[in-house]
Amino acid sequence: MTPPILQTSAHVKYIQTLDTHSDRLDYHLTTHLRLSGVYWGLTALHLLRHPTALPRPATIAFVLSCQHPSGGFGASPAHDPHLLYTLSAIQILATVDALDALDADKTVRYIAARQTPDGCFTGDEWGEKDTRFIYCALNALSLLRRLDAVDVDAAMAYVMRCRNPDGGFGMAPQAESHAGQIFTCLGALRIGGALERLMSQDQINVLGDWLCERQLPSGGLNGRPEKLEDVCYSWLGVGGLALVGHEGLEEVDPVLICSFLRCDGGEAG
């Protein structure tokens, strides 16, 4: 059977037209995703080898329009700042080689102010804490070459307190293991230079087994036991395995994953 051909031009056109639907209700109902959506689209275009398919000046201008006086970025202009969107903004500017357009010191101060005494980070001024925000903060600061602005050791210690007996990581100490949290915790440990220092090979092997168990007969991976598979968790699960040196990747069937991605019908979980 001839394998399907990736419809590159169709994907590129789809991404290019996402910002042209302002007459539709769903366009306005998704403003809370806008800045991260630009990052996802830009990344996809680079993977498709069409890095200039989005106009660079307009992209930079939109990113800067989302910056708050505090230095953080919101999902859209006039939205409250949050670490999630601050990371997306920095990733976009780094991707289009425009970090010099950013007032980096102001943004670094915003990020550093989100760290709490226990080493974790809050996503915004309202105080929600989550291991995702540790990853966002450290990723953003690493791109700006300013990891010195926060207590990295305290962040690493907090991440390790979120490790569970099943090998996975949760959003907080004693919280349920989840593929998304595993990816962000491993990413934070890798950025902080602490993955191999704080995790033994046995611990990494147990974590790899947990992630491999997420692949279901359809080929897709779920985010946690007894949930449906979907594209998002397929990416996060395999990404987590890659972060620990491809440990256990031979136990995940890539052919099945590709088959699932071509006809995904799962739901987030």
C-alpha positions as CSV (number, residue, x, y, z in Angstrom):
1,M,0.0,0.0,0.0
2,T,1.4,3.4,-0.9
3,P,1.9,5.6,2.1
4,P,-0.1,8.9,2.2
5,I,1.8,11.9,1.0
6,L,2.0,14.9,3.3
7,Q,-0.1,17.7,1.8
8,T,2.5,20.4,2.6
9,S,0.9,23.2,0.5
10,A,-2.5,22.6,2.1
11,H,-1.1,22.7,5.6
12,V,0.8,25.9,4.8
13,K,-2.3,27.5,3.3
14,Y,-4.4,26.5,6.3
15,I,-1.9,28.1,8.8
16,Q,-1.7,31.3,6.7
17,T,-5.5,31.7,6.6
18,L,-6.1,31.2,10.4
19,D,-6.0,35.0,11.0
20,T,-8.4,35.9,8.2
21,H,-11.6,34.6,9.9
22,S,-12.4,37.6,12.1
23,D,-16.0,37.6,10.8
24,R,-16.5,34.2,12.6
25,L,-17.6,33.8,16.2
26,D,-15.0,31.1,16.9
27,Y,-12.2,33.5,16.0
28,H,-13.3,35.8,18.9
29,L,-13.9,32.9,21.2
30,T,-10.3,31.8,20.9
31,T,-8.5,35.0,21.6
32,H,-7.2,33.4,24.8
33,L,-5.1,31.1,22.5
34,R,-4.0,33.6,19.9
35,L,-0.3,34.2,20.9
36,S,0.4,30.5,21.5
37,G,-1.4,29.8,18.3
38,V,1.0,32.0,16.4
39,Y,3.9,30.0,18.0
40,W,2.3,26.6,17.0
41,G,1.7,27.8,13.5
42,L,5.2,29.2,13.1
43,T,6.8,26.1,14.4
44,A,4.7,23.9,12.0
45,L,5.7,26.1,9.1
46,H,9.4,25.7,10.0
47,L,8.9,21.9,10.2
48,L,7.2,22.1,6.8
49,R,10.2,24.1,5.5
50,H,8.2,27.2,4.8
51,P,9.7,29.5,7.6
52,T,8.8,32.7,5.8
53,A,5.1,31.9,5.1
54,L,4.0,34.3,7.9
55,P,5.1,37.9,7.3
56,R,7.9,38.6,9.8
57,P,7.2,42.4,10.4
58,A,3.5,41.7,11.2
59,T,4.4,38.7,13.4
60,I,6.8,40.8,15.4
61,A,4.3,43.7,15.7
62,F,1.6,41.4,16.9
63,V,3.8,39.8,19.6
64,L,4.9,43.2,20.9
65,S,1.2,44.4,21.0
66,C,0.5,41.6,23.5
67,Q,3.1,42.9,26.0
68,H,1.8,44.2,29.3
69,P,3.5,47.2,31.1
70,S,4.7,44.7,33.7
71,G,6.9,43.0,31.1
72,G,4.8,39.9,30.7
73,F,2.7,39.0,27.7
74,G,-1.0,38.1,27.4
75,A,-2.6,35.8,24.9
76,S,-3.9,38.8,22.8
77,P,-3.6,42.6,23.1
78,A,-5.1,43.9,26.4
79,H,-5.2,40.4,27.9
80,D,-3.6,39.9,31.4
81,P,0.0,38.7,31.3
82,H,0.8,35.0,32.0
83,L,3.9,32.9,31.9
84,L,2.4,30.6,29.2
85,Y,2.1,33.5,26.7
86,T,5.3,35.1,27.8
87,L,7.1,32.0,26.8
88,S,5.2,31.9,23.5
89,A,6.2,35.5,22.8
90,I,9.9,34.8,23.5
91,Q,9.8,31.6,21.4
92,I,8.3,33.5,18.5
93,L,10.8,36.3,18.6
94,A,13.7,33.8,18.9
95,T,12.4,31.9,16.0
96,V,12.2,34.9,13.7
97,D,15.5,36.3,15.1
98,A,13.9,39.3,16.7
99,L,14.8,39.1,20.4
100,D,16.5,42.4,20.0
101,A,13.0,44.0,19.6
102,L,12.2,42.9,23.2
103,D,12.9,44.9,26.4
104,A,14.5,41.8,27.9
105,D,15.2,43.3,31.3
106,K,11.6,44.2,31.9
107,T,10.4,40.7,30.8
108,V,13.0,39.0,33.0
109,R,11.8,40.9,36.0
110,Y,8.3,39.8,35.3
111,I,9.3,36.2,35.1
112,A,11.5,36.3,38.2
113,A,8.7,37.8,40.2
114,R,6.6,34.8,39.6
115,Q,8.9,32.4,41.6
116,T,7.6,31.5,45.0
117,P,9.7,30.7,48.1
118,D,9.3,26.9,47.6
119,G,11.0,27.1,44.1
120,C,7.8,26.8,42.0
121,F,6.3,29.6,39.8
122,T,2.9,31.0,39.6
123,G,1.4,31.5,36.1
124,D,0.2,35.0,36.8
125,E,-0.4,37.5,39.6
126,W,-3.4,35.5,40.8
127,G,-1.2,32.7,42.2
128,E,-2.0,29.4,40.4
129,K,1.1,27.2,40.9
130,D,1.9,24.3,38.5
131,T,5.1,22.5,37.3
132,R,4.2,23.8,33.8
133,F,5.0,27.3,34.9
134,I,8.5,26.2,36.1
135,Y,9.2,24.9,32.6
136,C,7.8,28.1,31.0
137,A,9.9,30.3,33.2
138,L,13.1,28.4,32.7
139,N,12.6,27.9,29.0
140,A,12.0,31.6,28.5
141,L,14.9,32.7,30.6
142,S,17.2,30.2,28.9
143,L,16.3,31.8,25.5
144,L,17.1,35.2,27.0
145,R,20.3,33.8,28.6
146,R,19.1,34.9,32.0
147,L,18.7,31.8,34.1
148,D,20.8,33.7,36.7
149,A,17.7,35.8,37.5
150,V,15.9,33.0,39.4
151,D,16.8,30.3,41.9
152,V,17.2,27.3,39.6
153,D,18.3,24.9,42.3
154,A,15.0,25.6,44.3
155,A,13.0,25.0,41.1
156,M,14.8,21.7,40.5
157,A,14.1,20.6,44.0
158,Y,10.4,21.4,43.7
159,V,10.2,19.5,40.4
160,M,11.7,16.4,42.1
161,R,9.2,16.7,45.0
162,C,6.5,16.2,42.3
163,R,7.9,12.8,41.2
164,N,5.6,9.9,42.0
165,P,6.2,6.2,42.9
166,D,5.0,5.2,39.4
167,G,7.9,7.2,37.9
168,G,5.8,10.0,36.5
169,F,5.4,13.7,37.6
170,G,2.4,15.7,38.6
171,M,1.5,19.3,38.7
172,A,2.3,19.6,42.4
173,P,3.7,17.2,45.1
174,Q,1.4,14.1,45.4
175,A,-0.6,15.1,42.3
176,E,-1.4,12.5,39.7
177,S,1.2,11.6,37.1
178,H,0.4,13.1,33.7
179,A,2.2,13.0,30.3
180,G,2.0,16.7,30.0
181,Q,3.5,17.3,33.4
182,I,6.2,14.7,32.7
183,F,7.2,16.6,29.6
184,T,7.4,19.9,31.4
185,C,9.2,18.5,34.4
186,L,11.8,16.7,32.3
187,G,12.2,19.8,30.2
188,A,12.7,22.0,33.3
189,L,15.3,19.5,34.7
190,R,17.1,19.4,31.4
191,I,17.2,23.2,31.1
192,G,18.4,23.4,34.7
193,G,21.2,21.0,34.0
194,A,19.8,18.6,36.7
195,L,18.2,15.7,34.9
196,E,21.1,13.2,35.2
197,R,22.2,14.7,38.6
198,L,18.8,14.3,40.3
199,M,17.4,11.1,38.6
200,S,19.1,7.7,38.6
201,Q,19.0,5.4,35.6
202,D,16.5,3.2,37.4
203,Q,14.2,6.1,38.0
204,I,14.5,7.1,34.3
205,N,13.8,3.5,33.2
206,V,10.6,3.4,35.4
207,L,9.5,6.7,33.9
208,G,10.2,5.4,30.4
209,D,8.0,2.3,31.1
210,W,5.2,4.5,32.3
211,L,5.3,6.6,29.1
212,C,5.5,3.5,26.9
213,E,2.4,2.2,28.5
214,R,0.5,5.2,27.3
215,Q,0.4,3.8,23.7
216,L,-3.0,2.2,23.0
217,P,-3.9,-0.3,20.2
218,S,-4.8,2.6,17.9
219,G,-1.2,3.8,18.0
220,G,-1.9,7.0,19.8
221,L,-0.8,7.8,23.3
222,N,-3.0,8.9,26.2
223,G,-2.0,11.4,28.9
224,R,-2.8,9.1,31.8
225,P,-4.2,5.6,32.5
226,E,-7.8,4.9,31.5
227,K,-8.1,8.0,29.2
228,L,-8.5,8.3,25.5
229,E,-5.5,8.8,23.2
230,D,-5.0,12.0,21.3
231,V,-2.4,13.8,19.1
232,C,-1.4,16.2,21.9
233,Y,-0.4,13.4,24.3
234,S,1.2,11.4,21.6
235,W,3.5,14.3,21.1
236,L,4.1,14.9,24.8
237,G,4.7,11.2,25.5
238,V,7.2,10.7,22.8
239,G,8.7,14.1,23.6
240,G,9.2,13.0,27.2
241,L,10.9,9.8,26.1
242,A,13.2,11.9,23.9
243,L,14.1,14.1,26.8
244,V,15.5,11.1,28.7
245,G,17.7,10.0,25.9
246,H,15.2,8.0,23.9
247,E,14.9,5.6,26.8
248,G,12.2,3.1,25.9
249,L,11.5,4.5,22.5
250,E,12.0,1.0,21.0
251,E,8.9,-0.1,22.9
252,V,6.7,2.5,21.1
253,D,5.5,1.5,17.7
254,P,6.3,4.5,15.3
255,V,4.3,3.0,12.5
256,L,1.2,2.8,14.6
257,I,1.7,6.4,15.8
258,C,1.9,7.7,12.3
259,S,-1.2,5.7,11.3
260,F,-3.0,7.3,14.3
261,L,-1.9,10.8,13.4
262,R,-3.3,10.4,9.9
263,C,-6.8,9.6,11.2
264,D,-7.0,10.9,14.7
265,G,-10.4,10.7,16.3
266,G,-9.4,10.9,20.0
267,E,-10.4,13.4,22.6
268,A,-8.2,15.2,25.1
269,G,-7.7,13.5,28.5
